[in-house]
Amino acid sequence: MEKAEIHAKAREYLSLEKDDTFRKQIEELVKTENWKELEDRFYTELEFGTGGLRGVIGGGYNRINPYVVQRATEGLATYVEKNATAEEPAAVIAYDSRRYSSEFAHHAALVFAAHGVKTYLFSSLRPTPELSFAVRKLGATVGIVVTASHNPPEYNGYKVYWDDGAQIVAPHDAGIIEEVRSVKRAPHVMPQKTAEKKNLLVYVDDEIDDAFIAAAKGVAIRPELMIEHGTELNLVYTPLHGTGAMLIERTLGELGIDVVTVPEQREPDGEFPTVASPNPEDGNALEMAIELAKKNGADLVIGTDPDADRIGVAVPDGDEFVLVTGNQLGALLVDYVFSSLSELNRLPKKPAFVKTIVTTELQTRIARRYGATCFDTLTGFKHIAALIRKFESQKNGPTYVIGGEESYGYLIGTDVRDKDAVSAAVMTCEMALYHRRAGKSVLGRLNEIYLEYGYFEENTISRYFTGKSGLDVMTGLMDGLRAGPPFEIAGLRVETVRDFLTGETTDRTTSATRADIDLPRSNVLQFVFEDGSILSARPSGTEPKIKFYVSCCEAPGIALETARSRVREKIETISGYVNGTIDEAEKGTQ
């Protein structure tokens, strides 16, 4: 960009941004002629994607700030005015503990008010699943949660939900994006006192909390087990400075479980001072909880991410604690939920299990054992929610029981339409207590599952890229894999290639192709090996990275140590192939 163009964009932004903090950032950069930083803030606009916004906090069009939030809400409010089915559309807004989350939530609420859209705003931070629940509970048209999930402290974001409590999908996603892009004027904003006086801004708290907690407790299959024996389960919990403490402590406490929360991580803090990343997928995030668990002789460690939609777990293994992966916890939950409902004769006539395409097939094997119809969706819980909505619209259709994704997100029941760490914590505690009462550990039950269904293990390779050159690398990688997919990796023959962008599956032996993938188009490739192992490649839709998912397996009945050794050898070889392929793609763009 030329300096004159950068300067013009900076002046334009300064005329639109009303917040002094963000205005001063740009004014100082202009004053000091920091063209490199200014170019980064203005060479593009922060994209409003299919899920909303996510970006670094700061002044400029390529950052998240009050003006960018107001502009997005202006477009969203216009879309609501045109497409709401209710005579008086309403919105619900929640926010987490991140920097400026409360301020961004209020900015969005006052834009809605200016459009005559009544807005229910939580007066303090609340988890993402409670926002999903509140949209349906209050009969709202739209919902927003201000969060950047597990991203570093400098990030914030803005996720949009429709009237079914799920994140937006087609056709709403494209329609909202078009409206946001068309906003060229200063957004309409109503003064807060005026909005409150006109009853266009209403604060909600206890009434939604109580209903949400009742729903979370309601997923329990054996609530009497926890009420009678809950004190036998020694639990250590960490909210990682996020929104989870109040609701998880109360929910589990009311079910009879004593919750010991890591004191240094209990209070909300958008700086996340005790962790490098507030991500329960990262074992380092649970270090303090594990240390406390060792001192307390705990049976279970649970951690939730800042907006409490994902859950991480660690369990004792001798004198140490081991992390339970997202795929493993999902398998344990699917096993416990289906076996328990079956044992108690409470399994629906047509039970349904839903997972994402990159989640372990072990869970599918378990669910099918109990007669469930199993469905795969694209990555993202909005697709799982869309299937729930589809089931509910069908006469004598399947009944959703449980679903999840490998990245530590689960949903039991249908009161919430997004992944929910609160209800997942309830079910995890019940599952662990049930097995404890039966004389076995969580890991002991997991090993039994492996012997019955086959040993599965996974590895995820994430590579980050920056700028246009990074985009070129990711594009080149996917183009290369499409043009010349491998016939063999790690001594394993690739039987089929699934291309979710074209909706086609190709037989590598005959080269026959069939259009049999009934899912929305997505830039994902899967290579299915002769033994059932799978390699998936997926560029992220929200971050500058590409992810490869390696899932390898062995047949049931093989001694665990033998199966584990064979699987890990496969994973190591396939992962080496992936890293080498990425390195070659990077060299090709230099």
C-alpha positions as a printed Julia matrix, in Angstrom:
590×3 Matrix{Float64}:
   0.0     0.0     0.0
   1.13    3.51   -0.75
   1.55    5.86    2.21
  -1.15    8.18    0.89
  -3.66    5.3     0.76
  -2.75    4.19    4.29
  -3.07    7.74    5.55
  -6.48    8.14    3.9
  -7.79    4.95    5.5
  -6.43    6.0     8.89
  -8.19    9.4     8.63
 -11.41    7.67    7.62
 -11.21    5.3    10.6
 -10.55    8.2    12.97
 -13.72    9.88   11.7
 -15.75    6.76   12.53
 -14.2     5.48   15.76
 -15.64    7.21   18.84
 -13.57    5.43   21.5
 -10.62    7.55   22.62
  -8.39    4.58   23.5
  -8.5     3.16   19.99
  -8.41    6.58   18.31
  -5.23    7.49   20.18
  -3.49    4.33   18.99
  -3.93    5.37   15.38
  -3.19    9.03   16.04
   0.12    8.07   17.63
   1.05    5.75   14.76
   0.29    8.53   12.25
   2.21   11.07   14.3
   5.31    8.83   14.48
   4.87    7.77   10.83
   4.94    4.09   11.73
   3.9     3.04    8.23
   4.68   -0.65    8.72
   2.27   -0.95   11.66
  -0.31    1.26    9.98
  -0.19   -0.87    6.84
  -0.82   -4.0     8.91
  -3.85   -2.34   10.51
  -5.34   -1.06    7.25
  -4.19   -3.23    4.31
  -7.37   -5.27    4.73
 -10.54   -5.31    6.82
 -11.12   -7.83    9.59
 -13.33  -10.31    7.8
 -16.81  -11.06    9.09
 -16.87  -14.77    8.34
 -19.46  -17.52    8.62
 -19.1   -17.56   12.41
 -18.57  -13.85   13.06
 -15.39  -11.95   13.9
 -12.08  -12.84   15.51
  -8.94  -10.74   15.58
  -6.3    -8.85   17.52
  -7.67   -6.03   19.69
  -6.63   -2.58   18.5
  -7.42    0.44   16.36
  -7.81    0.03   12.61
  -9.93   -1.9    10.13
  -7.8    -5.05   10.46
  -8.37   -5.22   14.23
 -11.32   -5.74   16.53
 -12.45   -2.54   18.22
 -15.66   -0.63   19.03
 -16.19    0.62   15.47
 -15.65   -2.81   13.89
 -18.05   -4.38   16.42
 -20.65   -1.65   15.8
 -20.33   -2.02   12.03
 -20.79   -5.79   12.25
 -23.83   -5.34   14.48
 -25.26   -2.72   12.12
 -25.22   -5.27    9.32
 -26.54   -8.01   11.6
 -29.38   -5.79   12.86
 -30.36   -4.94    9.29
 -30.46   -8.64    8.44
 -32.6    -9.32   11.51
 -35.05   -6.57   10.47
 -35.44   -8.2     7.05
 -35.54  -11.86    8.09
 -36.92  -12.21   11.62
 -40.02  -14.38   11.81
 -41.18  -12.79   15.08
 -43.16   -9.54   14.98
 -40.87   -8.06   17.63
 -37.36   -9.45   17.07
 -35.03   -9.67   20.06
 -31.35  -10.33   20.68
 -29.35  -11.87   23.54
 -25.72  -10.95   24.23
 -23.18  -12.6    26.53
 -19.46  -12.07   26.96
 -16.42  -13.67   28.58
 -13.45  -12.43   30.62
 -11.31  -11.09   27.78
 -10.08   -7.54   27.33
 -12.92   -5.24   26.23
 -15.48   -8.08   26.17
 -17.93   -6.12   28.32
 -17.41   -2.93   26.3
 -17.87   -4.7    22.95
 -21.05   -6.39   24.25
 -22.52   -3.02   25.27
 -21.58   -1.45   21.92
 -23.43   -4.26   20.1
 -26.47   -3.92   22.37
 -26.82   -0.2    21.68
 -26.68   -0.72   17.91
 -29.47   -3.28   18.2
 -31.44   -0.79   20.32
 -31.03    1.87   17.64
 -32.72   -0.54   15.24
 -35.57   -1.2    17.65
 -34.34   -4.72   18.44
 -34.89   -5.45   22.13
 -31.68   -6.81   23.62
 -31.21   -9.02   26.66
 -27.7    -8.46   27.99
 -26.08  -10.45   30.76
 -24.85   -8.0    33.38
 -21.63   -9.96   33.89
 -19.66  -12.64   32.09
 -21.36  -15.92   31.13
 -20.31  -19.06   29.2
 -21.01  -19.52   25.53
 -23.35  -22.5    26.08
 -25.52  -20.36   28.35
 -25.89  -17.84   25.52
 -27.03  -20.64   23.2
 -29.51  -21.77   25.85
 -30.75  -18.21   26.49
 -31.56  -17.55   22.82
 -34.1   -20.38   22.85
 -35.29  -19.75   26.41
 -36.07  -16.09   25.67
 -37.44  -16.72   22.18
 -34.87  -14.37   20.66
 -34.13  -14.02   16.96
 -30.37  -13.71   17.29
 -27.59  -14.05   19.82
 -24.03  -12.8    20.17
 -21.27  -13.96   22.46
 -18.13  -11.83   22.71
 -15.23  -14.25   23.05
 -12.09  -15.46   21.32
 -12.34  -18.85   23.0
  -8.84  -20.16   23.82
  -6.81  -17.65   21.76
  -4.02  -15.58   23.37
  -4.91  -12.47   25.44
  -4.47  -10.01   22.58
  -7.43  -11.52   20.71
 -11.15  -11.09   21.01
 -14.08  -12.16   18.88
 -17.79  -12.08   18.21
 -19.85  -15.2    17.45
 -23.37  -15.04   16.03
 -26.28  -17.4    16.79
 -29.7   -17.67   15.16
 -33.1   -18.33   16.74
 -32.5   -22.06   17.23
 -29.59  -21.3    19.56
 -26.99  -22.54   17.06
 -24.23  -20.64   15.32
 -25.37  -19.31   11.97
 -25.39  -21.58    8.91
 -26.7   -21.2     5.37
 -28.55  -19.18    4.25
 -28.19  -16.83    7.22
 -24.38  -16.82    7.22
 -24.07  -15.54    3.64
 -26.95  -13.1     4.11
 -25.44  -11.56    7.24
 -22.0   -11.32    5.65
 -23.51   -9.45    2.69
 -25.29   -6.99    4.99
 -22.13   -6.35    7.03
 -20.08   -5.71    3.91
 -22.67   -3.24    2.65
 -22.36   -0.98    5.72
 -20.57    2.13    4.49
 -21.89    4.71    6.94
 -21.36    5.32   10.63
 -23.41    2.75   12.58
 -26.57    3.84   14.38
 -26.04    3.8    18.15
 -28.63    4.6    20.82
 -27.46    6.2    24.1
 -27.49    3.63   26.9
 -29.9     5.52   29.18
 -32.34    5.97   26.3
 -32.17    2.25   25.45
 -32.82    1.3    29.08
 -35.7     3.78   29.39
 -37.36    2.45   26.22
 -36.95   -1.14   27.46
 -34.76   -1.92   24.47
 -31.87   -2.89   26.76
 -32.8    -5.36   29.49
 -30.36   -7.07   31.83
 -30.73  -10.78   32.6
 -29.02  -12.96   35.16
 -30.53  -15.28   37.76
 -33.59  -16.34   35.81
 -31.44  -17.67   32.98
 -28.75  -19.04   35.31
 -31.28  -21.08   37.25
 -32.87  -22.52   34.12
 -29.51  -23.27   32.5
 -28.18  -25.03   35.6
 -31.39  -27.07   35.88
 -30.89  -28.16   32.25
 -27.22  -29.04   32.86
 -28.14  -31.13   35.89
 -30.9   -32.71   33.82
 -28.42  -34.51   31.53
 -27.44  -36.77   34.45
 -28.51  -40.35   33.8
 -28.01  -41.48   37.39
 -28.41  -38.28   39.43
 -29.0   -40.34   42.55
 -25.51  -41.82   42.15
 -23.94  -38.38   42.54
 -26.32  -37.21   45.25
 -25.66  -40.34   47.33
 -21.97  -40.9    46.56
 -20.73  -37.62   45.03
 -18.44  -36.87   47.96
 -16.48  -40.04   47.11
 -15.22  -38.38   43.92
 -12.24  -36.14   44.64
 -12.35  -33.45   41.93
  -9.98  -30.6    41.13
 -11.25  -27.98   38.69
  -9.82  -24.94   36.91
 -11.73  -22.37   34.83
  -8.4   -21.01   33.48
  -9.4   -17.45   34.44
 -12.58  -17.72   32.37
 -16.33  -17.93   32.82
 -16.72  -21.46   34.1
 -16.25  -21.26   37.87
 -19.6   -19.9    39.0
 -21.79  -22.26   37.0
 -19.69  -25.43   37.16
 -19.08  -25.11   40.91
 -22.78  -24.54   41.51
 -24.03  -27.24   39.11
 -21.74  -29.97   40.43
 -22.22  -28.81   44.01
 -25.99  -29.13   43.73
 -25.49  -32.68   42.46
 -23.47  -33.56   45.56
 -19.91  -33.28   44.24
 -17.34  -31.29   46.2
 -15.4   -29.08   43.79
 -11.89  -27.96   44.69
 -11.03  -25.08   42.36
  -7.45  -23.99   41.67
  -7.41  -20.69   43.64
  -4.84  -18.94   41.43
  -6.97  -19.55   38.32
 -10.48  -19.1    39.71
 -11.0   -15.38   39.16
 -11.76  -14.1    35.64
  -8.74  -12.39   34.09
  -8.35  -11.61   30.4
  -4.57  -11.6    30.72
  -4.59  -15.32   31.66
  -1.54  -14.69   33.85
  -0.81  -18.28   34.95
  -0.87  -19.99   31.54
   0.83  -19.55   28.2
  -2.48  -20.45   26.53
  -5.9   -20.91   28.22
  -6.54  -23.98   26.08
  -7.57  -27.28   27.69
  -6.16  -29.06   24.63
  -2.73  -27.89   25.82
  -1.52  -30.06   28.68
   0.5   -27.16   30.08
  -2.74  -25.3    30.85
  -3.69  -27.98   33.39
  -0.31  -28.08   35.18
  -1.46  -26.15   38.26
  -4.61  -28.23   38.53
  -2.61  -31.46   38.28
  -0.18  -30.32   40.97
  -3.11  -29.58   43.29
  -4.67  -32.92   42.37
  -1.5   -34.75   43.36
  -1.48  -33.02   46.75
  -5.16  -33.79   47.29
  -5.07  -37.35   45.99
  -7.73  -36.41   43.45
  -9.53  -38.85   41.17
 -10.21  -36.38   38.4
  -8.99  -33.04   37.01
 -11.27  -30.9    34.85
 -10.36  -27.66   33.07
 -12.55  -25.44   30.91
 -11.55  -22.82   28.37
 -12.37  -19.1    28.86
 -15.9   -19.28   27.44
 -16.55  -22.72   29.02
 -17.65  -24.54   25.92
 -14.74  -27.01   25.88
 -13.46  -29.31   28.6
 -10.08  -30.92   29.26
  -9.54  -33.85   31.62
  -6.64  -35.53   33.41
  -6.78  -38.71   35.51
  -4.35  -40.54   37.79
  -2.1   -43.26   36.41
  -0.07  -44.56   39.32
   1.66  -41.63   41.0
   1.27  -39.38   37.97
  -1.63  -37.85   36.05
  -2.19  -38.38   32.34
  -4.16  -36.19   29.99
  -7.22  -37.7    28.38
  -7.44  -36.61   24.75
 -10.57  -35.15   23.24
 -11.1   -38.33   21.23
 -10.63  -40.52   24.29
 -13.01  -38.54   26.51
 -15.55  -38.57   23.71
 -15.26  -42.37   23.48
 -15.67  -42.72   27.25
 -18.75  -40.48   27.25
 -20.35  -42.2    24.26
 -19.7   -45.57   25.93
 -21.15  -44.48   29.27
 -24.19  -42.65   27.89
 -25.29  -45.36   25.46
 -24.56  -48.31   27.76
 -26.34  -46.63   30.68
 -29.43  -45.63   28.7
 -29.57  -49.14   27.25
 -29.2   -50.78   30.66
 -31.95  -48.59   32.12
 -34.25  -49.13   29.1
 -34.23  -45.4    28.36
 -32.57  -45.45   24.96
 -34.77  -43.76   22.31
 -36.28  -45.95   19.58
 -34.08  -44.32   16.95
 -30.99  -43.05   18.79
 -28.61  -40.79   16.86
 -24.93  -40.11   17.44
 -23.18  -37.23   15.65
 -19.48  -36.42   15.31
 -17.27  -34.41   13.0
 -15.37  -35.97   10.1
 -12.01  -35.56   11.89
 -13.16  -37.22   15.13
 -12.14  -40.81   15.84
 -14.16  -43.63   14.31
 -13.89  -45.44   17.64
 -16.86  -43.44   18.85
 -18.92  -44.56   15.86
 -18.1   -48.2    16.57
 -19.31  -47.79   20.16
 -22.54  -46.02   19.23
 -23.4   -48.63   16.57
 -23.04  -51.35   19.19
 -26.2   -49.91   20.78
 -28.14  -49.56   17.54
 -27.49  -45.86   17.01
 -27.56  -44.28   13.58
 -24.28  -42.4    13.21
 -23.79  -39.17   11.34
 -20.63  -37.29   10.35
 -20.56  -33.52    9.88
 -18.01  -30.94    8.88
 -15.85  -29.48   11.64
 -17.77  -26.97   13.75
 -20.6   -27.51   16.19
 -23.0   -25.48   14.08
 -23.18  -28.49   11.77
 -24.06  -30.81   14.64
 -26.75  -28.32   15.71
 -28.09  -28.24   12.13
 -28.56  -32.01   12.23
 -30.41  -31.76   15.55
 -32.73  -29.21   13.92
 -33.21  -31.56   10.97
 -34.05  -34.51   13.25
 -36.63  -32.42   15.08
 -38.32  -31.44   11.82
 -38.74  -35.05   10.67
 -41.76  -37.13   11.52
 -40.49  -40.25   13.33
 -36.93  -39.03   12.77
 -33.87  -39.98   14.83
 -33.47  -38.71   18.39
 -30.17  -36.99   19.11
 -28.44  -38.5    22.16
 -24.85  -37.22   22.21
 -22.32  -35.73   19.84
 -18.89  -34.18   19.84
 -15.68  -33.22   18.15
 -12.05  -34.17   18.74
 -11.16  -30.68   19.96
 -12.69  -31.29   23.4
 -16.24  -30.19   22.62
 -19.3   -32.28   23.56
 -23.06  -31.9    23.74
 -25.34  -34.22   25.68
 -29.05  -33.62   25.05
 -30.53  -30.7    23.14
 -31.21  -27.87   25.6
 -28.03  -26.2    24.31
 -27.16  -26.09   20.6
 -23.4   -25.7    20.91
 -20.65  -27.55   22.69
 -21.14  -27.28   26.44
 -18.47  -27.8    29.07
 -20.98  -27.48   31.92
 -23.14  -30.47   30.99
 -20.0   -32.3    29.82
 -18.52  -31.81   33.3
 -21.68  -33.3    34.82
 -21.49  -36.38   32.6
 -17.72  -36.76   33.05
 -18.08  -36.74   36.83
 -20.97  -39.2    36.7
 -19.02  -41.5    34.37
 -15.9   -41.4    36.57
 -17.91  -41.99   39.75
 -19.84  -44.88   38.17
 -16.65  -46.68   37.16
 -15.07  -45.95   40.55
 -18.05  -47.53   42.29
 -17.64  -50.55   39.99
 -14.02  -50.9    41.08
 -12.3   -49.6    37.97
 -10.54  -46.41   36.96
 -11.3   -44.19   33.97
  -8.18  -45.51   32.24
  -9.18  -49.05   33.11
 -12.51  -48.58   31.34
 -10.78  -46.98   28.37
  -8.53  -50.04   28.01
 -11.59  -52.31   28.07
 -13.08  -50.21   25.26
  -9.9   -50.65   23.2
  -9.94  -54.42   23.63
 -13.59  -54.61   22.57
 -13.6   -52.16   19.66
  -9.96  -51.88   18.59
  -7.09  -49.63   19.64
  -7.23  -46.08   18.25
  -4.77  -43.23   18.65
  -4.56  -39.82   17.03
  -2.13  -37.01   16.33
  -2.82  -33.49   15.1
  -0.23  -31.45   13.21
  -0.89  -27.7    13.1
   1.31  -25.37   11.09
   0.84  -21.59   11.22
   1.57  -19.24    8.34
   1.55  -15.47    7.99
   0.74  -13.01    5.23
   0.09  -13.71    1.58
   3.04  -16.11    1.32
   1.46  -18.24    4.03
  -1.81  -18.35    2.13
   0.14  -19.43   -0.95
   1.72  -22.29    1.02
  -1.65  -23.57    2.24
  -3.19  -23.25   -1.23
  -0.22  -25.04   -2.77
  -0.42  -27.83   -0.23
  -4.07  -28.56   -0.89
  -3.67  -28.22   -4.68
  -0.71  -30.61   -4.62
  -2.53  -33.22   -2.55
  -5.54  -33.04   -4.88
  -3.43  -33.3    -8.02
  -1.21  -36.12   -6.76
  -2.67  -37.91   -3.75
  -0.4   -40.59   -2.26
  -0.96  -44.26   -3.05
   0.84  -45.44    0.08
   2.1   -43.99    3.37
   3.83  -45.87    6.2
   3.5   -49.12    4.24
  -0.27  -48.69    4.23
  -2.2   -48.54    0.98
  -4.54  -45.59    0.5
  -7.86  -47.16   -0.5
 -10.0   -44.06   -1.01
  -9.68  -40.29   -1.19
 -12.58  -38.14    0.0
 -12.68  -34.59   -1.33
 -15.21  -32.54    0.61
 -14.74  -29.61   -1.77
 -16.13  -31.56   -4.71
 -18.27  -33.98   -2.67
 -16.57  -36.95   -4.34
 -14.9   -40.16   -3.21
 -12.23  -41.72   -5.43
 -11.2   -45.39   -5.33
  -7.38  -45.35   -5.61
  -7.27  -48.85   -7.12
  -9.77  -48.35   -9.94
  -9.72  -44.53  -10.11
 -13.53  -44.67  -10.07
 -15.12  -41.55   -8.6
 -18.58  -41.23   -7.1
 -20.44  -38.18   -5.78
 -21.47  -39.57   -2.4
 -20.55  -36.92    0.19
 -23.79  -35.26    1.26
 -22.28  -32.38    3.19
 -21.76  -28.66    2.51
 -18.69  -28.06    0.37
 -15.51  -27.55    2.41
 -11.79  -27.47    1.65
 -11.0   -30.8     3.32
  -9.25  -33.91    2.0
  -9.29  -37.35    3.63
  -7.11  -40.33    2.8
  -8.58  -43.61    4.06
  -6.11  -46.47    4.45
  -6.7   -50.19    4.03
  -6.68  -50.8     7.81
  -9.22  -48.05    8.59
  -6.65  -45.41    9.52
  -7.4   -41.9     8.23
  -5.33  -38.83    7.35
  -7.3   -35.57    7.03
  -6.07  -32.19    5.76
  -8.01  -29.02    6.61
  -6.98  -25.36    6.33
  -8.52  -23.36    9.19
 -11.39  -21.03    8.43
 -10.62  -18.7    11.36
  -6.82  -18.74   11.74
  -3.8   -18.64    9.39
  -2.99  -22.33    9.8
  -3.51  -25.75    8.29
  -4.27  -28.84   10.34
  -3.59  -32.48    9.54
  -5.4   -35.09   11.6
  -3.84  -38.55   11.83
  -6.01  -41.36   13.2
  -4.58  -44.88   13.25
  -6.06  -48.1    14.55
  -5.63  -51.82   15.08
  -8.23  -54.57   15.12
 -10.06  -55.59   18.32
  -8.69  -58.32   20.54
  -4.97  -57.6    20.02
  -2.95  -57.23   23.22
  -2.91  -53.55   24.12
   0.86  -53.14   24.23
   1.21  -54.75   20.81
  -1.61  -52.69   19.33
  -0.3   -49.48   20.88
   3.22  -50.11   19.52
   1.95  -50.79   16.0
  -0.33  -47.76   15.97
   2.33  -45.39   17.23
   4.72  -46.56   14.54
   2.09  -45.78   11.92
   1.41  -42.36   13.45
   5.09  -41.49   13.53
   5.61  -42.44    9.89
   2.47  -40.68    8.62
   3.31  -37.58   10.66
   6.78  -37.57    9.13
   5.22  -37.68    5.68
   2.95  -34.74    6.56
   5.76  -32.58    7.93
   7.92  -33.34    4.92
   5.09  -32.43    2.56
   4.57  -29.1     4.35
   8.3   -28.32    4.24
   8.39  -28.99    0.51
   5.4   -26.7    -0.04
   7.12  -23.93    1.92
  10.28  -24.29   -0.16
   8.22  -24.07   -3.32
   6.95  -20.59   -2.43
  10.32  -19.11   -1.44
